[in-house]
Amino acid sequence: MDASKYYDARHRLHLYCNPMNKEKLERFIRLLRLKPGMEVLDIACGKGEFLIRLAELYSIRGVGVDISPYCIRDALNKLEARAPNAQIRFLLMDAKDYKPEHGQLFDLSACMGASWIYGGHRGTLRALRDMTKVGGIIVVGEPYWLKEPDPEYLAADSLRKQDYACSHRENIEIGEDEGLTCIYTIVSDHDDWDHYETLGWWSIDEYARENPDDPDLLEILAREEREKKIYLKWGRDTMGWAIYAFRKRET
């Protein structure tokens, strides 16, 4: 089964496909105060909510890139329904292959929750920095360890301790070590994580009821049961999540 199909079923009720509280993110979006016509890039854009919300508020221009045909389908439908005149393009492709046209630099570049595309947090910051104007903003969503991860947890979820920073502070320090200035953070709490994870349980339950003849259903259910056990036994108390906004300063 294509992993995109599983996540389409799991995220069918989510606004954002990460454990970020939408009210917290809306507060951040309003803080941005972008000017009409500013250019925004969203790597692994999911269903396009971030770009479309910016278009609604600020009339920005934008590019969203995602490897999932389900996400791009949803993003295009949402764009047509909410901002049909917005100058936003959604590209179905592996984001690691995306290159801005004609060396374009963006006023804001984002990658919230897909740092594996660029080999981790530091690699993501470097990649986005290279696509962002001096004075522009880089937005990343990144996990970090709340405590020492249990080796069983790492093995069960195919993780390595070095995949993520050891603290929220270290994620900030990595950015500042790369010549960026951290100007804002949004940290998810247990309630945010529980909403994200358990909304996935609800989504899968609905999907199973609506699609009993799906040949991939048993695999979808088995994967979700595994994810549920991993989250409840280890992940809930071990992995944190935050969104970081950095300013690209002159070097």
VOKE-147931 format. One record per residue: residue in three letters; x, y, z of N, C-alpha, C in turn. Coordinates in pm, 1 decimal, always signed. Example, Ala and Ser with C-alpha at 12.3 -4.5 7.8 and 13.67 -1.06 7.14 Angstrom:
BEGIN
> res, n_x, n_y, n_z, ca_x, ca_y, ca_z, c_x, c_y, c_z
> Ala, +1319.0, -569.0, +780.0, +1230.0, -450.0, +780.0, +1320.0, -330.0, +780.0
> Ser, +1285.0, -225.0, +708.0, +1367.0, -106.0, +714.0, +1290.0, +3.0, +787.0
REM end
This chain:
BEGIN
> res, n_x, n_y, n_z, ca_x, ca_y, ca_z, c_x, c_y, c_z
> Met, +83.4, -119.7, +0.0, +0.0, +0.0, +0.0, +87.2, +125.1, +0.0
> Asp, +51.1, +220.8, -79.4, +120.0, +349.0, -83.3, +99.1, +421.0, +49.7
> Ala, +207.9, +468.3, +109.7, +197.0, +537.7, +238.5, +105.3, +658.5, +229.0
> Ser, +100.8, +724.1, +112.9, +14.1, +841.3, +97.1, -132.3, +805.7, +118.6
> Lys, -170.4, +685.0, +81.6, -309.2, +643.1, +100.0, -341.7, +629.7, +248.5
> Tyr, -250.0, +570.9, +324.1, -271.3, +559.1, +468.0, -287.6, +696.3, +532.0
> Tyr, -197.5, +788.4, +499.3, -204.6, +920.6, +561.6, -325.0, +999.9, +513.8
> Asp, -372.4, +973.3, +392.7, -495.3, +1038.2, +348.2, -612.3, +994.3, +434.9
> Ala, -618.0, +866.0, +466.9, -723.4, +816.2, +555.7, -706.2, +870.5, +696.8
> Arg, -583.2, +875.1, +743.8, -557.6, +917.9, +881.5, -578.2, +1067.6, +901.6
> His, -551.3, +1146.2, +798.3, -557.9, +1292.0, +811.0, -683.9, +1352.3, +749.8
> Arg, -782.1, +1270.7, +718.7, -899.5, +1321.3, +647.1, -975.5, +1428.1, +725.9
> Leu, -964.1, +1430.3, +858.8, -1034.0, +1529.8, +940.8, -941.9, +1641.5, +990.6
> His, -813.9, +1632.3, +959.8, -718.5, +1731.3, +1009.4, -715.4, +1855.7, +920.7
> Leu, -701.5, +1972.7, +985.1, -678.3, +2096.7, +911.8, -530.6, +2105.6, +876.1
> Tyr, -445.4, +2083.7, +975.2, -300.8, +2076.2, +955.9, -256.1, +1934.4, +989.7
> Cys, -165.7, +1880.5, +911.5, -122.9, +1741.3, +929.9, -3.9, +1733.1, +1024.3
> Asn, -14.0, +1800.5, +1135.8, +88.1, +1795.5, +1240.4, +22.6, +1832.9, +1372.9
> Pro, +90.5, +1810.2, +1485.0, +27.8, +1832.4, +1616.0, +27.7, +1978.5, +1661.6
> Met, -13.2, +2069.2, +1572.4, -16.7, +2210.2, +1607.8, -160.9, +2255.9, +1625.7
> Asn, -186.0, +2318.4, +1737.0, -315.9, +2376.4, +1767.7, -347.8, +2487.1, +1667.5
> Lys, -464.4, +2480.1, +1603.8, -495.0, +2575.1, +1496.7, -509.4, +2718.3, +1549.2
> Glu, -554.5, +2734.3, +1673.8, -566.0, +2868.5, +1729.2, -427.8, +2929.7, +1753.0
> Lys, -333.4, +2849.3, +1798.8, -196.6, +2898.2, +1816.0, -135.8, +2936.8, +1681.6
> Leu, -160.3, +2854.5, +1580.9, -103.3, +2883.4, +1449.3, -170.1, +3005.3, +1386.6
> Glu, -298.9, +3022.6, +1409.2, -368.0, +3140.3, +1357.7, -311.4, +3267.6, +1421.2
> Arg, -279.8, +3261.7, +1548.9, -218.4, +3376.9, +1616.2, -85.1, +3412.6, +1552.4
> Phe, -7.7, +3310.6, +1518.8, +119.8, +3333.3, +1451.5, +99.2, +3390.1, +1310.8
> Ile, +3.8, +3333.2, +1237.1, -24.2, +3380.4, +1101.3, -60.9, +3528.6, +1102.7
> Arg, -138.5, +3569.8, +1199.2, -177.9, +3710.8, +1206.8, -61.3, +3799.7, +1249.3
> Leu, +32.3, +3743.8, +1321.0, +151.0, +3818.9, +1360.3, +240.8, +3848.0, +1240.1
> Leu, +235.0, +3766.3, +1137.2, +324.0, +3781.2, +1022.1, +303.5, +3913.3, +947.6
> Arg, +178.8, +3956.3, +933.6, +146.2, +4084.8, +868.1, +220.1, +4101.0, +734.8
> Leu, +203.6, +4001.8, +649.5, +267.1, +4005.4, +518.4, +200.4, +4110.4, +428.9
> Lys, +273.7, +4155.6, +330.6, +220.8, +4254.4, +236.9, +167.0, +4184.6, +112.2
> Pro, +63.3, +4242.5, +50.2, +9.2, +4182.5, -72.8, +118.6, +4161.0, -177.7
> Gly, +112.7, +4044.6, -241.5, +209.2, +4014.2, -345.3, +337.5, +3950.7, -297.1
> Met, +358.9, +3942.4, -164.8, +478.0, +3873.7, -115.2, +474.4, +3726.7, -157.1
> Glu, +593.3, +3671.9, -174.6, +607.0, +3535.0, -225.7, +634.9, +3438.3, -111.0
> Val, +556.5, +3329.1, -107.0, +567.2, +3231.0, +1.4, +584.7, +3091.3, -57.2
> Leu, +677.2, +3015.4, -0.5, +701.3, +2876.1, -37.9, +666.1, +2786.8, +79.7
> Asp, +589.3, +2680.1, +53.3, +558.5, +2582.3, +157.5, +597.3, +2443.8, +107.2
> Ile, +705.7, +2391.2, +164.4, +755.8, +2257.8, +130.7, +680.2, +2154.4, +214.3
> Ala, +634.3, +2044.6, +148.7, +547.9, +1945.9, +214.4, +424.6, +2017.5, +268.0
> Cys, +352.9, +2080.9, +176.9, +244.1, +2172.1, +213.4, +118.7, +2102.2, +262.2
> Gly, +112.7, +1969.1, +251.0, -7.1, +1899.2, +295.1, -128.6, +1944.4, +216.0
> Lys, -236.8, +1973.1, +286.6, -361.9, +2012.1, +221.8, -365.7, +2160.0, +184.0
> Gly, -254.2, +2230.0, +202.3, -244.8, +2367.9, +157.2, -304.1, +2471.8, +249.3
> Glu, -339.8, +2433.5, +370.9, -408.7, +2527.6, +459.9, -325.9, +2651.0, +491.6
> Phe, -196.5, +2633.7, +515.2, -111.8, +2747.6, +551.8, -109.0, +2850.7, +439.1
> Leu, -82.9, +2807.0, +317.2, -77.2, +2899.6, +203.9, -212.2, +2964.9, +177.1
> Ile, -317.9, +2886.9, +183.1, -449.9, +2942.0, +154.1, -492.0, +3042.2, +261.2
> Arg, -458.9, +3014.9, +384.5, -491.8, +3110.6, +491.9, -414.3, +3240.4, +472.2
> Leu, -287.5, +3231.3, +430.9, -209.5, +3351.6, +403.8, -267.9, +3428.6, +285.7
> Ala, -316.5, +3356.5, +185.7, -378.6, +3422.7, +70.6, -506.2, +3495.5, +111.7
> Glu, -584.4, +3432.2, +197.7, -708.6, +3494.8, +244.4, -681.7, +3622.8, +321.8
> Leu, -579.9, +3620.6, +405.5, -551.8, +3736.1, +491.6, -469.6, +3843.9, +423.3
> Tyr, -373.6, +3802.0, +339.4, -272.6, +3896.6, +292.3, -259.8, +3907.6, +140.0
> Ser, -332.5, +3826.0, +64.3, -320.9, +3827.6, -81.6, -177.4, +3802.0, -128.3
> Ile, -115.2, +3702.9, -65.4, +21.6, +3665.6, -104.6, +18.3, +3584.5, -233.4
> Arg, +133.0, +3566.4, -293.8, +153.9, +3470.4, -401.9, +229.8, +3353.4, -342.0
> Gly, +206.4, +3232.4, -392.5, +272.7, +3120.8, -327.7, +289.3, +2996.8, -411.9
> Val, +378.4, +2910.7, -361.9, +403.8, +2778.3, -420.7, +398.1, +2676.2, -307.8
> Gly, +316.0, +2573.4, -327.1, +310.9, +2461.9, -233.5, +356.2, +2334.4, -301.9
> Val, +440.3, +2257.0, -234.9, +496.9, +2135.3, -294.2, +466.6, +2017.6, -202.4
> Asp, +414.0, +1908.7, -259.6, +390.0, +1788.9, -179.9, +395.4, +1666.3, -269.0
> Ile, +439.2, +1555.5, -209.2, +454.5, +1430.7, -283.7, +325.4, +1350.4, -288.0
> Ser, +227.8, +1387.2, -204.3, +103.8, +1310.1, -195.8, -0.9, +1361.7, -294.5
> Pro, -47.9, +1276.6, -385.8, -154.3, +1321.1, -477.3, -284.0, +1351.6, -403.7
> Tyr, -304.9, +1286.1, -289.8, -425.4, +1312.2, -210.8, -421.0, +1452.6, -150.9
> Cys, -304.0, +1490.5, -99.1, -290.1, +1624.5, -42.5, -305.8, +1731.8, -149.9
> Ile, -242.6, +1712.4, -264.4, -253.5, +1811.5, -370.6, -398.2, +1821.3, -419.4
> Arg, -465.9, +1709.6, -430.0, -609.4, +1710.8, -465.8, -689.0, +1795.5, -367.0
> Asp, -668.1, +1771.6, -237.9, -741.9, +1846.5, -136.6, -705.6, +1994.2, -138.6
> Ala, -576.7, +2023.4, -159.5, -532.1, +2162.2, -162.7, -596.9, +2237.9, -279.1
> Leu, -602.8, +2175.6, -395.3, -662.6, +2241.0, -511.7, -812.5, +2262.4, -492.5
> Asn, -879.6, +2165.5, -432.2, -1022.2, +2181.0, -404.7, -1047.3, +2294.0, -305.3
> Lys, -963.5, +2299.7, -204.1, -976.4, +2404.5, -102.9, -947.5, +2542.0, -162.6
> Leu, -847.5, +2547.6, -247.8, -813.2, +2674.8, -312.1, -929.3, +2724.5, -397.5
> Glu, -989.7, +2635.1, -472.6, -1102.2, +2673.0, -558.2, -1220.3, +2721.5, -474.9
> Ala, -1241.9, +2659.9, -359.9, -1356.3, +2695.5, -276.5, -1335.9, +2825.1, -198.8
> Arg, -1213.1, +2851.2, -156.8, -1190.7, +2962.9, -64.7, -1115.8, +3080.7, -123.8
> Ala, -1028.3, +3056.4, -218.3, -947.5, +3166.5, -273.1, -921.2, +3141.6, -421.6
> Pro, -1026.9, +3135.2, -502.5, -1010.2, +3096.4, -642.9, -926.2, +3192.6, -725.1
> Asn, -913.3, +3315.7, -680.4, -835.4, +3414.1, -755.0, -692.6, +3430.0, -702.0
> Ala, -658.6, +3351.7, -600.5, -524.5, +3362.5, -541.3, -419.1, +3310.6, -638.2
> Gln, -304.7, +3373.6, -638.2, -194.7, +3332.5, -725.3, -107.5, +3231.1, -651.4
> Ile, -162.0, +3112.0, -637.6, -94.9, +3002.5, -567.2, -88.9, +2882.3, -660.0
> Arg, +28.0, +2819.0, -665.7, +46.6, +2696.3, -742.7, +78.1, +2582.3, -646.9
> Phe, +12.2, +2470.0, -667.2, +42.0, +2349.8, -591.0, +106.1, +2248.7, -685.0
> Leu, +224.8, +2201.5, -648.0, +302.5, +2112.5, -732.6, +309.0, +1973.5, -671.7
> Leu, +272.5, +1872.5, -750.0, +281.7, +1733.2, -706.7, +418.6, +1680.6, -745.4
> Met, +508.2, +1671.1, -646.0, +643.4, +1623.6, -673.1, +715.4, +1598.3, -541.6
> Asp, +825.2, +1526.7, -549.4, +912.6, +1507.4, -434.3, +981.7, +1639.5, -406.2
> Ala, +959.4, +1693.7, -287.6, +1007.3, +1829.0, -258.2, +1159.0, +1841.5, -264.9
> Lys, +1230.3, +1731.6, -246.8, +1376.7, +1742.1, -254.1, +1423.6, +1777.8, -394.4
> Asp, +1335.7, +1756.2, -493.2, +1369.7, +1788.5, -631.6, +1323.9, +1928.6, -672.8
> Tyr, +1255.9, +1997.8, -583.8, +1204.6, +2130.1, -620.0, +1316.8, +2234.1, -622.0
> Lys, +1320.4, +2312.5, -727.1, +1412.7, +2425.8, -738.8, +1331.5, +2547.7, -781.1
> Pro, +1346.7, +2660.3, -712.6, +1273.4, +2780.7, -753.3, +1307.7, +2820.7, -896.7
> Glu, +1209.7, +2868.5, -968.8, +1231.2, +2908.9, -1107.6, +1319.2, +3033.3, -1114.7
> His, +1416.2, +3029.7, -1203.5, +1502.2, +3145.3, -1230.7, +1570.4, +3199.2, -1103.8
> Gly, +1602.7, +3108.0, -1011.3, +1671.9, +3149.4, -889.7, +1588.5, +3235.8, -797.5
> Gln, +1456.9, +3223.7, -805.6, +1367.0, +3304.6, -724.2, +1394.1, +3288.0, -575.4
> Leu, +1385.8, +3398.8, -501.8, +1393.4, +3396.7, -356.1, +1258.0, +3437.6, -298.7
> Phe, +1221.4, +3375.6, -187.9, +1089.7, +3397.5, -127.6, +1097.9, +3489.5, -6.6
> Asp, +986.3, +3556.8, +20.8, +976.7, +3640.1, +140.7, +957.8, +3554.7, +265.4
> Leu, +895.0, +3439.7, +247.7, +875.6, +3344.2, +357.0, +885.2, +3204.2, +298.7
> Ser, +965.4, +3119.6, +361.6, +979.5, +2980.0, +320.4, +950.3, +2891.2, +440.6
> Ala, +871.3, +2785.9, +417.7, +828.1, +2701.7, +528.6, +842.4, +2553.8, +495.9
> Cys, +866.1, +2477.3, +600.9, +861.5, +2330.6, +594.3, +824.1, +2284.2, +734.3
> Met, +697.9, +2252.6, +754.0, +649.8, +2221.2, +888.5, +622.7, +2072.2, +903.6
> Gly, +725.5, +2001.2, +945.2, +706.5, +1861.1, +977.5, +758.4, +1762.4, +876.1
> Ala, +852.1, +1802.9, +791.9, +905.7, +1709.7, +692.0, +1054.5, +1732.3, +672.4
> Ser, +1127.5, +1747.7, +781.3, +1269.7, +1780.9, +769.7, +1352.9, +1666.2, +713.1
> Trp, +1295.3, +1545.3, +708.5, +1369.8, +1434.1, +647.4, +1400.2, +1461.5, +500.2
> Ile, +1322.5, +1548.0, +437.8, +1345.4, +1581.3, +297.0, +1487.2, +1632.4, +276.8
> Tyr, +1535.5, +1709.7, +372.9, +1667.4, +1772.2, +361.2, +1767.8, +1715.9, +463.2
> Gly, +1738.7, +1597.6, +514.3, +1833.5, +1532.0, +602.3, +1831.6, +1578.2, +746.1
> Gly, +1723.9, +1643.0, +789.3, +1712.6, +1683.8, +928.6, +1689.5, +1833.3, +944.1
> His, +1686.0, +1875.5, +1069.6, +1654.4, +2014.2, +1104.0, +1756.4, +2112.1, +1046.0
> Arg, +1883.3, +2083.3, +1065.6, +1986.6, +2174.3, +1015.8, +1983.6, +2181.2, +862.5
> Gly, +1971.1, +2066.5, +798.5, +1965.7, +2065.6, +653.1, +1844.7, +2140.2, +599.5
> Thr, +1733.0, +2131.0, +669.1, +1612.4, +2202.9, +628.5, +1631.9, +2353.2, +639.4
> Leu, +1691.4, +2397.0, +749.0, +1716.7, +2539.9, +765.9, +1810.8, +2592.1, +657.7
> Arg, +1910.6, +2513.7, +623.7, +2004.1, +2556.4, +518.4, +1933.6, +2564.0, +382.7
> Ala, +1852.4, +2464.3, +352.6, +1783.2, +2462.8, +223.5, +1686.7, +2580.2, +212.3
> Leu, +1609.9, +2604.6, +317.7, +1514.9, +2715.3, +313.9, +1586.3, +2850.2, +313.9
> Arg, +1694.9, +2858.6, +386.1, +1773.2, +2983.8, +388.3, +1818.3, +3020.0, +247.1
> Asp, +1857.5, +2918.5, +170.2, +1905.8, +2943.8, +34.5, +1793.8, +2984.8, -60.6
> Met, +1668.9, +2965.6, -19.9, +1555.3, +3002.3, -104.8, +1480.6, +3124.8, -52.3
> Thr, +1538.7, +3192.9, +48.0, +1470.7, +3303.0, +115.5, +1549.7, +3432.6, +101.7
> Lys, +1478.8, +3541.3, +84.1, +1541.8, +3672.0, +74.4, +1605.0, +3712.6, +207.4
> Val, +1708.6, +3793.7, +201.3, +1763.6, +3854.0, +323.2, +1652.5, +3936.3, +388.9
> Gly, +1634.6, +3916.4, +517.6, +1525.8, +3982.5, +588.6, +1396.8, +3904.1, +588.5
> Gly, +1392.8, +3795.0, +509.7, +1273.9, +3712.0, +503.6, +1264.2, +3618.2, +622.9
> Ile, +1155.4, +3542.7, +625.4, +1125.3, +3455.6, +739.3, +1128.1, +3310.0, +695.5
> Ile, +1187.5, +3226.6, +780.1, +1193.2, +3082.0, +759.9, +1112.3, +3017.4, +871.9
> Val, +1016.7, +2933.5, +834.6, +928.5, +2869.4, +932.2, +946.4, +2718.8, +921.3
> Val, +981.4, +2655.6, +1032.3, +996.9, +2510.3, +1033.5, +920.5, +2451.7, +1151.1
> Gly, +865.1, +2333.4, +1130.5, +806.0, +2256.2, +1239.1, +893.6, +2135.6, +1262.9
> Glu, +933.3, +2114.4, +1388.0, +1034.4, +2010.8, +1413.5, +1013.1, +1946.0, +1550.0
> Pro, +1024.7, +1812.5, +1556.9, +1019.9, +1745.3, +1686.5, +1148.1, +1768.3, +1767.0
> Tyr, +1142.9, +1730.1, +1892.6, +1260.6, +1725.2, +1980.1, +1227.4, +1628.6, +2093.2
> Trp, +1330.0, +1581.3, +2160.1, +1308.3, +1484.8, +2268.3, +1274.8, +1556.9, +2397.8
> Leu, +1168.4, +1511.6, +2461.6, +1134.0, +1561.4, +2595.7, +1217.8, +1492.6, +2702.0
> Lys, +1261.7, +1371.6, +2671.0, +1346.7, +1295.3, +2761.7, +1422.7, +1193.5, +2679.2
> Glu, +1513.5, +1121.7, +2743.5, +1590.5, +1017.6, +2674.3, +1495.1, +913.8, +2615.3
> Pro, +1498.7, +893.0, +2483.3, +1405.6, +796.1, +2423.5, +1442.5, +652.5, +2457.8
> Asp, +1342.9, +574.4, +2491.9, +1362.2, +433.2, +2521.4, +1410.0, +361.6, +2394.5
> Pro, +1513.9, +278.3, +2405.2, +1559.8, +203.8, +2286.8, +1448.9, +123.2, +2219.7
> Glu, +1353.4, +71.5, +2299.4, +1241.8, -3.0, +2241.1, +1154.3, +88.3, +2155.1
> Tyr, +1137.0, +210.9, +2200.1, +1060.2, +309.5, +2124.0, +1128.4, +338.6, +1991.0
> Leu, +1258.1, +362.2, +1995.9, +1332.2, +391.3, +1873.7, +1321.2, +275.8, +1774.4
> Ala, +1335.0, +153.7, +1824.8, +1327.2, +37.1, +1737.6, +1186.8, +18.5, +1681.3
> Ala, +1085.2, +38.9, +1766.0, +947.1, +17.4, +1723.8, +904.6, +116.5, +1617.0
> Asp, +957.6, +238.6, +1624.8, +915.1, +343.1, +1531.4, +1022.7, +376.0, +1427.6
> Ser, +1123.2, +289.3, +1416.9, +1231.9, +307.1, +1318.2, +1294.4, +445.9, +1329.4
> Leu, +1325.3, +486.5, +1452.1, +1386.0, +616.3, +1479.3, +1527.7, +597.7, +1532.7
> Arg, +1605.5, +704.7, +1527.2, +1735.8, +710.4, +1592.0, +1736.6, +831.9, +1683.8
> Lys, +1807.0, +820.9, +1793.5, +1811.2, +934.0, +1885.8, +1862.2, +1059.1, +1815.8
> Gln, +1959.7, +1043.2, +1725.5, +2020.2, +1159.0, +1658.7, +1929.4, +1220.9, +1552.9
> Asp, +1814.2, +1159.8, +1527.6, +1722.1, +1217.2, +1429.5, +1670.1, +1353.6, +1473.8
> Tyr, +1659.7, +1374.7, +1605.8, +1601.5, +1498.3, +1657.5, +1688.1, +1557.0, +1767.8
> Ala, +1670.6, +1686.2, +1789.6, +1746.0, +1754.9, +1893.7, +1702.6, +1706.4, +2032.1
> Cys, +1790.0, +1732.4, +2128.6, +1762.8, +1687.1, +2265.3, +1673.0, +1782.5, +2343.4
> Ser, +1638.3, +1896.5, +2283.5, +1553.8, +1992.3, +2354.4, +1498.9, +2096.4, +2256.8
> His, +1396.7, +2165.7, +2302.1, +1342.8, +2281.3, +2229.5, +1452.3, +2386.4, +2212.0
> Arg, +1526.8, +2410.8, +2315.2, +1634.8, +2509.5, +2309.0, +1737.1, +2472.7, +2201.6
> Glu, +1771.0, +2343.8, +2189.3, +1870.4, +2303.4, +2091.2, +1821.4, +2328.7, +1948.4
> Asn, +1691.8, +2310.0, +1923.1, +1638.9, +2340.6, +1790.3, +1658.3, +2488.1, +1755.5
> Ile, +1641.1, +2575.2, +1853.3, +1663.5, +2718.4, +1832.8, +1812.2, +2745.1, +1809.1
> Glu, +1896.4, +2683.0, +1890.0, +2040.5, +2705.7, +1879.6, +2095.2, +2659.7, +1744.7
> Ile, +2040.2, +2551.9, +1690.0, +2084.1, +2505.0, +1558.2, +2058.1, +2612.2, +1453.6
> Gly, +1941.6, +2674.3, +1458.3, +1910.1, +2781.2, +1364.6, +2001.1, +2900.9, +1380.1
> Glu, +2025.7, +2938.4, +1501.7, +2109.8, +3056.1, +1524.3, +2254.9, +3026.4, +1488.0
> Asp, +2296.6, +2900.4, +1503.1, +2429.7, +2859.9, +1459.2, +2443.3, +2868.6, +1307.2
> Glu, +2329.2, +2860.6, +1237.1, +2329.2, +2871.6, +1091.1, +2313.5, +3016.6, +1043.8
> Gly, +2327.8, +3109.7, +1135.3, +2323.2, +3250.3, +1098.1, +2183.8, +3309.7, +1092.0
> Leu, +2086.3, +3242.4, +1152.4, +1948.6, +3290.3, +1154.9, +1915.2, +3343.8, +1293.6
> Thr, +1813.5, +3427.7, +1301.5, +1768.5, +3481.2, +1429.0, +1629.6, +3427.2, +1459.0
> Cys, +1615.6, +3354.2, +1569.7, +1483.9, +3302.6, +1608.1, +1399.0, +3418.4, +1660.7
> Ile, +1281.9, +3435.9, +1600.4, +1197.2, +3548.5, +1640.0, +1064.8, +3503.8, +1702.1
> Tyr, +1033.4, +3374.0, +1697.2, +906.3, +3329.5, +1755.1, +904.7, +3177.5, +1758.3
> Thr, +835.1, +3121.3, +1856.4, +812.0, +2976.6, +1859.5, +669.8, +2948.5, +1905.7
> Ile, +618.5, +2834.2, +1862.3, +489.3, +2782.8, +1909.9, +513.1, +2638.1, +1951.0
> Val, +484.2, +2607.1, +2075.6, +512.1, +2473.6, +2128.9, +381.7, +2397.7, +2151.1
> Ser, +376.6, +2274.6, +2101.8, +259.3, +2189.7, +2122.7, +265.6, +2125.2, +2260.9
> Asp, +149.6, +2114.0, +2325.1, +141.3, +2048.9, +2455.6, +70.8, +1913.7, +2440.5
> His, +46.3, +1848.1, +2553.8, -16.0, +1716.1, +2547.4, -153.5, +1720.6, +2482.1
> Asp, -228.6, +1826.0, +2509.1, -361.3, +1836.2, +2449.5, -351.7, +1846.9, +2296.8
> Asp, -255.1, +1926.8, +2248.9, -235.9, +1939.4, +2104.2, -198.3, +1805.0, +2042.2
> Trp, -106.0, +1734.3, +2107.1, -64.8, +1602.9, +2057.2, -181.5, +1504.2, +2060.0
> Asp, -257.0, +1503.7, +2171.0, -368.1, +1409.4, +2182.5, -474.2, +1436.5, +2076.1
> His, -501.0, +1563.4, +2050.5, -599.3, +1595.4, +1945.9, -550.4, +1544.2, +1810.7
> Tyr, -424.5, +1570.5, +1779.9, -369.5, +1525.8, +1652.0, -375.4, +1373.7, +1639.1
> Glu, -327.3, +1303.2, +1740.3, -320.8, +1157.0, +1732.1, -459.7, +1094.0, +1734.8
> Thr, -543.8, +1135.9, +1828.5, -672.3, +1067.9, +1842.3, -771.0, +1107.9, +1732.7
> Leu, -752.7, +1224.5, +1671.8, -832.7, +1257.5, +1554.1, -800.0, +1161.1, +1440.9
> Gly, -675.0, +1114.8, +1438.6, -637.3, +1011.4, +1343.2, -709.7, +880.0, +1370.0
> Trp, -723.7, +844.4, +1498.6, -798.5, +722.8, +1532.6, -942.4, +733.7, +1482.6
> Trp, -1001.9, +849.8, +1507.6, -1140.5, +873.3, +1466.1, -1151.5, +864.8, +1313.1
> Ser, -1055.0, +926.7, +1246.1, -1056.7, +927.3, +1099.8, -1048.8, +786.1, +1042.7
> Ile, -960.1, +704.9, +1097.3, -944.5, +567.8, +1049.7, -1071.2, +487.1, +1078.2
> Asp, -1131.0, +508.4, +1194.1, -1255.3, +438.7, +1227.3, -1364.4, +473.5, +1126.6
> Glu, -1377.9, +602.0, +1093.5, -1476.1, +643.6, +993.8, -1444.9, +583.9, +857.0
> Tyr, -1318.6, +589.2, +820.8, -1277.7, +537.1, +690.5, -1312.9, +388.3, +678.9
> Ala, -1286.6, +313.2, +784.5, -1314.4, +169.2, +782.5, -1463.6, +142.4, +768.0
> Arg, -1544.8, +222.6, +835.3, -1689.4, +204.5, +825.7, -1742.0, +239.2, +686.6
> Glu, -1680.0, +338.1, +624.7, -1726.5, +385.0, +494.5, -1668.8, +302.4, +378.5
> Asn, -1557.9, +231.3, +403.8, -1488.9, +159.4, +296.6, -1458.6, +14.8, +336.5
> Pro, -1561.2, -61.9, +372.4, -1535.8, -198.9, +420.5, -1475.5, -291.3, +315.7
> Asp, -1489.8, -256.6, +189.0, -1438.0, -343.6, +82.7, -1302.7, -299.2, +29.3
> Asp, -1241.5, -198.8, +90.4, -1109.4, -153.9, +47.1, -1009.6, -268.5, +65.1
> Pro, -941.8, -311.6, -39.9, -846.7, -423.3, -26.2, -729.3, -391.9, +66.3
> Asp, -704.0, -263.4, +92.5, -595.1, -224.4, +181.9, -641.6, -200.7, +325.2
> Leu, -769.1, -224.4, +354.2, -823.3, -186.7, +484.5, -753.8, -257.1, +600.4
> Leu, -728.3, -386.6, +588.6, -663.6, -458.5, +698.7, -524.8, -401.4, +726.2
> Glu, -453.8, -365.9, +620.5, -320.9, -307.5, +638.7, -331.5, -169.1, +703.1
> Ile, -429.8, -90.8, +662.5, -451.0, +41.9, +722.5, -482.3, +28.3, +871.7
> Leu, -571.3, -63.1, +905.5, -609.3, -82.0, +1045.7, -492.3, -133.0, +1129.0
> Ala, -414.3, -223.9, +1074.0, -299.4, -278.1, +1146.9, -195.8, -169.1, +1171.3
> Arg, -172.9, -86.9, +1071.2, -75.2, +21.4, +1087.1, -122.9, +121.2, +1191.9
> Glu, -250.7, +153.3, +1189.9, -302.2, +249.7, +1287.2, -296.0, +193.6, +1429.4
> Glu, -325.1, +65.8, +1444.9, -316.9, +4.0, +1577.7, -173.4, +8.3, +1629.2
> Arg, -78.5, -14.4, +1540.2, +63.0, -7.3, +1578.7, +100.0, +134.9, +1619.6
> Glu, +57.4, +233.5, +1539.0, +88.3, +373.0, +1570.7, +25.9, +413.8, +1703.4
> Lys, -94.6, +368.2, +1730.1, -163.0, +400.8, +1855.7, -84.2, +347.3, +1975.3
> Lys, -40.7, +223.9, +1967.4, +33.7, +163.2, +2078.5, +165.9, +234.5, +2100.9
> Ile, +235.7, +269.4, +1995.2, +363.4, +338.9, +2008.4, +343.9, +475.6, +2072.9
> Tyr, +241.4, +547.0, +2031.2, +216.2, +680.0, +2088.8, +183.0, +670.3, +2236.9
> Leu, +93.6, +579.8, +2272.3, +50.1, +571.3, +2411.5, +159.7, +517.2, +2503.8
> Lys, +238.0, +422.0, +2455.4, +340.8, +361.3, +2540.8, +463.5, +449.8, +2555.6
> Trp, +503.0, +519.8, +2446.6, +628.1, +595.9, +2450.6, +615.4, +740.0, +2400.0
> Gly, +557.3, +755.6, +2281.9, +565.8, +883.9, +2213.7, +507.2, +1000.8, +2290.4
> Arg, +395.7, +980.0, +2356.1, +325.2, +1090.4, +2422.6, +412.3, +1160.5, +2525.1
> Asp, +496.4, +1086.0, +2592.7, +578.6, +1144.2, +2698.8, +724.1, +1165.5, +2657.1
> Thr, +756.0, +1134.2, +2530.9, +895.9, +1138.6, +2489.1, +923.0, +1241.4, +2380.3
> Met, +828.3, +1261.9, +2290.4, +853.6, +1350.0, +2176.2, +776.7, +1481.3, +2189.0
> Gly, +849.4, +1592.2, +2175.7, +787.9, +1723.7, +2170.1, +780.3, +1772.6, +2026.5
> Trp, +715.8, +1885.6, +2010.1, +698.5, +1943.4, +1875.8, +685.0, +2094.4, +1889.4
> Ala, +747.4, +2166.8, +1800.1, +732.3, +2312.2, +1798.4, +747.2, +2364.4, +1657.4
> Ile, +690.1, +2481.2, +1634.3, +712.2, +2556.4, +1511.7, +803.9, +2673.0, +1546.2
> Tyr, +904.0, +2693.3, +1461.9, +1006.4, +2796.2, +1484.5, +1005.9, +2894.1, +1368.6
> Ala, +1007.8, +3021.5, +1400.5, +1022.0, +3125.7, +1298.2, +1158.2, +3191.1, +1313.8
> Phe, +1235.6, +3190.5, +1205.2, +1367.6, +3251.1, +1204.2, +1371.2, +3363.5, +1100.8
> Arg, +1445.9, +3467.9, +1131.3, +1470.6, +3575.5, +1035.2, +1604.8, +3551.5, +969.4
> Lys, +1607.7, +3560.5, +836.2, +1735.4, +3550.2, +764.4, +1803.9, +3686.9, +768.8
> Arg, +1917.0, +3691.3, +832.3, +1987.8, +3818.3, +843.0, +2102.9, +3824.7, +743.3
> Glu, +2151.5, +3944.2, +721.7, +2263.6, +3960.7, +630.7, +2387.5, +3893.3, +687.1
> Thr, +2466.9, +3830.4, +599.7, +2586.4, +3759.9, +646.3, +2708.4, +3848.5, +626.0
REM end
